[in-house]
Amino acid sequence: MSKAVDALNELIEGNGRFVQDNGSNLKEHVEGQWPKVVILSCADSRIVPEIIFDQWIGDIFVVRVAGNVACDPTIIQSLEYAVGHLNVPLLLVLGHTHCGAVALTENCLADESLDGGPLVEEIAAGFDADDDHIVGNLKRQVKLLPVRSEIIANAMSDDKLAVMGAIYDMETGKVRVLHI
């Protein structure tokens, strides 16, 4: 339990530094938000869109889930909120190298005694012999977003939204946009 208390104390201390450095600038965000993009990203703690794209509070609407998959209704509704209410012009699905969810899926497919559940099933459905599995999963998510969401599909057909995919390379820090 002491590790949990230590972790909480570190967070609270960090928040104190954040408030001291930025407190007077935060009031401008109280009245609403106007992000320029919504990013569906992996929940991996090493992939932080606000940091890797050098953005600030209010610039990016981020939805994070293991494997950057958009199959759960709450994930899709979160993306729809950004598209339908915040009118973001870009929805970026951001995968990354060394993805643990993709590795888990590969392990489950290699060893049938392992049960990865619905997440593994969703990611495995994107595996294609022509692509690396991270790219295959990413392409599937990008292609299925307008199928799974009428709001996203309508925004795309009205030329109000572009849906794109990108891969973050953990070793170099670079983001590569894929043409899907």
C-alpha positions as CSV (number, residue, x, y, z in Angstrom):
1,M,0.0,0.0,0.0
2,S,2.9,2.4,0.6
3,K,3.7,2.3,-3.2
4,A,0.2,3.5,-3.9
5,V,0.5,6.3,-1.3
6,D,3.9,7.3,-2.7
7,A,2.5,7.4,-6.2
8,L,-0.4,9.5,-5.1
9,N,1.9,11.9,-3.3
10,E,4.0,12.3,-6.4
11,L,0.9,13.1,-8.4
12,I,-0.3,15.7,-5.9
13,E,3.2,17.3,-5.7
14,G,3.3,17.4,-9.5
15,N,-0.2,19.0,-9.6
16,G,1.0,21.6,-7.2
17,R,3.9,22.5,-9.6
18,F,1.4,22.6,-12.5
19,V,-0.9,24.9,-10.7
20,Q,1.9,27.2,-9.6
21,D,3.3,27.4,-13.2
22,N,0.0,27.6,-15.1
23,G,-2.9,28.4,-12.7
24,S,-3.5,31.9,-14.1
25,N,-3.8,30.6,-17.7
26,L,-6.3,27.9,-17.0
27,K,-9.4,30.1,-16.7
28,E,-9.5,30.6,-20.5
29,H,-10.5,26.9,-20.8
30,V,-13.5,27.0,-18.4
31,E,-16.0,28.3,-20.9
32,G,-15.6,25.5,-23.4
33,Q,-13.2,23.6,-25.6
34,W,-12.2,24.0,-29.2
35,P,-9.8,21.2,-30.0
36,K,-8.3,21.1,-33.5
37,V,-8.2,17.3,-33.7
38,V,-9.6,14.2,-32.0
39,I,-7.1,11.4,-31.5
40,L,-7.9,7.8,-30.9
41,S,-4.7,6.5,-29.2
42,C,-3.5,3.5,-27.4
43,A,-3.8,3.6,-23.6
44,D,0.0,2.8,-23.3
45,S,1.5,5.1,-20.8
46,R,4.4,5.8,-23.1
47,I,2.2,7.3,-25.8
48,V,0.9,10.7,-24.8
49,P,-0.5,12.6,-27.8
50,E,-0.3,16.0,-26.1
51,I,3.4,15.5,-25.5
52,I,4.5,13.9,-28.8
53,F,2.7,16.5,-30.9
54,D,3.8,19.4,-28.6
55,Q,0.3,20.6,-27.8
56,W,-1.3,22.2,-24.8
57,I,-4.6,22.0,-22.8
58,G,-7.6,22.2,-25.1
59,D,-5.7,21.6,-28.4
60,I,-6.4,17.9,-28.7
61,F,-9.4,15.8,-27.7
62,V,-7.9,12.4,-26.8
63,V,-9.7,9.1,-26.5
64,R,-7.4,6.3,-25.2
65,V,-8.0,2.6,-25.2
66,A,-5.7,-0.4,-25.4
67,G,-4.8,-1.2,-29.0
68,N,-6.4,2.1,-30.3
69,V,-9.6,0.2,-31.2
70,A,-12.9,1.7,-31.9
71,C,-15.4,-1.1,-31.2
72,D,-16.8,-0.2,-27.8
73,P,-19.9,2.1,-27.9
74,T,-18.4,4.4,-25.3
75,I,-15.2,4.9,-27.4
76,I,-17.3,5.6,-30.5
77,Q,-19.6,8.0,-28.6
78,S,-16.6,9.9,-27.3
79,L,-15.3,10.3,-30.8
80,E,-18.7,11.3,-32.0
81,Y,-18.8,14.0,-29.4
82,A,-15.7,15.5,-30.7
83,V,-16.9,15.3,-34.3
84,G,-20.5,16.2,-33.8
85,H,-20.4,18.8,-31.0
86,L,-16.8,20.1,-31.1
87,N,-16.6,20.1,-34.9
88,V,-13.1,18.9,-35.1
89,P,-11.9,18.6,-38.8
90,L,-9.5,15.7,-38.2
91,L,-9.9,12.3,-36.5
92,L,-6.5,10.7,-36.2
93,V,-6.1,7.0,-35.2
94,L,-2.7,6.8,-33.6
95,G,-1.0,3.4,-33.3
96,H,2.5,2.8,-32.1
97,T,5.4,0.4,-32.4
98,H,6.0,-2.1,-29.6
99,C,2.2,-2.2,-28.9
100,G,1.5,-4.5,-26.0
101,A,-2.1,-5.1,-27.1
102,V,-0.9,-6.3,-30.5
103,A,1.8,-8.5,-28.9
104,L,-0.9,-10.0,-26.7
105,T,-3.0,-10.7,-29.7
106,E,-0.1,-12.4,-31.5
107,N,0.6,-14.5,-28.4
108,C,-3.0,-15.5,-28.1
109,L,-3.2,-16.6,-31.7
110,A,0.0,-18.6,-31.3
111,D,-1.1,-20.3,-28.1
112,E,-4.8,-21.2,-28.2
113,S,-4.8,-21.9,-24.4
114,L,-4.6,-18.1,-23.9
115,D,-7.8,-16.1,-23.9
116,G,-7.5,-12.5,-24.8
117,G,-11.2,-11.8,-25.0
118,P,-12.9,-9.2,-27.2
119,L,-9.9,-6.9,-27.4
120,V,-7.8,-9.6,-28.9
121,E,-10.6,-10.6,-31.3
122,E,-10.9,-7.0,-32.5
123,I,-7.2,-6.6,-33.1
124,A,-6.8,-10.0,-34.7
125,A,-9.5,-9.1,-37.2
126,G,-7.1,-6.5,-38.6
127,F,-4.2,-8.9,-39.1
128,D,-3.4,-9.1,-42.8
129,A,-0.5,-11.1,-44.3
130,D,0.5,-8.1,-46.4
131,D,0.9,-5.7,-43.4
132,D,2.7,-5.8,-40.1
133,H,0.0,-6.4,-37.4
134,I,0.2,-2.9,-36.0
135,V,-0.5,-1.4,-39.4
136,G,-3.2,-3.9,-40.1
137,N,-5.0,-3.1,-36.9
138,L,-4.7,0.6,-37.6
139,K,-6.0,0.3,-41.1
140,R,-9.0,-1.7,-39.9
141,Q,-9.9,0.9,-37.3
142,V,-9.7,3.8,-39.8
143,K,-11.8,2.0,-42.3
144,L,-14.5,0.9,-39.8
145,L,-15.0,4.2,-38.1
146,P,-17.5,5.5,-40.7
147,V,-19.2,2.1,-40.7
148,R,-19.6,2.1,-36.9
149,S,-20.7,5.7,-36.6
150,E,-23.3,7.5,-38.7
151,I,-22.1,10.8,-37.2
152,I,-18.5,10.2,-38.4
153,A,-19.7,8.9,-41.8
154,N,-22.0,12.0,-42.3
155,A,-19.2,14.4,-41.3
156,M,-16.9,12.7,-43.8
157,S,-19.4,12.7,-46.6
158,D,-20.1,16.4,-45.9
159,D,-16.3,17.1,-46.2
160,K,-16.3,18.3,-42.6
161,L,-14.0,15.5,-41.3
162,A,-11.0,13.6,-42.5
163,V,-10.2,10.3,-40.8
164,M,-6.5,9.3,-41.0
165,G,-4.1,6.9,-39.4
166,A,-0.6,7.3,-38.1
167,I,2.1,5.2,-36.3
168,Y,4.3,6.6,-33.5
169,D,7.7,5.1,-33.5
170,M,8.7,4.7,-29.9
171,E,12.4,4.5,-30.7
172,T,12.7,7.7,-32.7
173,G,9.7,9.7,-31.5
174,K,8.6,10.3,-35.1
175,V,5.0,10.0,-36.3
176,R,4.4,8.5,-39.8
177,V,1.0,9.2,-41.4
178,L,-0.3,6.2,-43.3
179,H,-2.2,6.6,-46.6
180,I,-5.2,4.4,-46.1
